[in-house]
Amino acid sequence: MPDTIWIDIEDVLVHLARGARPTGIQRLTFEATSALLALAGPARIRLMRYAAAPTGYREIAHADFAALYAAAVAPPYILFVSTIEIRKNHALLFRAWRRLLDDIGPDRLPILVFAGAIGWIVDDLMQQIRNAGFLGGKLLIIESPSDATLEALYRNALFTVYPSHYEGWGLPVVESHAFGTPCLAARATSLPEAGGTLARYFTPDDPADLCRAIRHLIDNPADLDAWRAELRATFRPTPWHATAEAILAAIDAPPPIDEPIPPV
């Protein structure tokens, strides 16, 4: 593989500027570019578009491409926002999507979008994804998306999935709710506290349980619509200042009178 790969994405950008979703060769350009970014790394991939003379070709920042790519991911898709690392359990979703692809076929199965930086101890998983050809375009990776890209992804997703084995809180669950998008979360550690009664849950070590939950929502769009409507009507975000005030109040509160103060 050469040291630097230049990719011309002008045709896709013109297509987007006309208000159309990329199809055919334009979509293949986006998907191939995303795959190359994941395979070769951002340092080796240079993106360009053609500008009017005399400037000629100019380079496109990877962050700008990520935003355009997010805009090009046409619904329906299902979103997982997280650094790709072993405890986040991306492997479970990859296995589930392979099973669902066999069970219901590519026409009915939504795209799965991984949005996040590629982390550590996932070389084997990334190789499996590449070997599987990104599941024939049913798995997309948007690496290190900007805040604006994330907002667009959250707002337009059918729902989000968060299969992590362990979390201190689970901010993407709450972020998904804040954008009015339902979340299927792992029944593990703090995630049921983060998602409360508005999230739905599955067992994080059981691909069959996750497949059943996803298949139900695909087969029953009316239930998904009702879930989304309930979420948007009842979710109330907790602002950061309220969290800080609660922590300070707990620190300042005197200990109960009937409990001895522990020695320092």
Secondary structure, DSSP 8 states (H G I E B T S, - for coil): --S-EEEE-HHHHHHHHTT----THHHHHHHHHHHHHHHH-GGGEEEEEE-STTT-EEEE-HHHHHHHHHHH--SSEEEEES-B-GGGTHHHHHHHHHHHHHHH-TTTS-EEEEES-B-SS-HHHHHHHHHTHHHHHTEEEE-S--HHHHHHHHHH-SEEEE--S--SS-HHHHHHHHTT--EEEESSTTHHHHHGGGSEEE-TT-HHHHHHHHHHHHH-HHHHHHHHHHHHHH-----HHHHHHHHHHHHHS---TTS-----
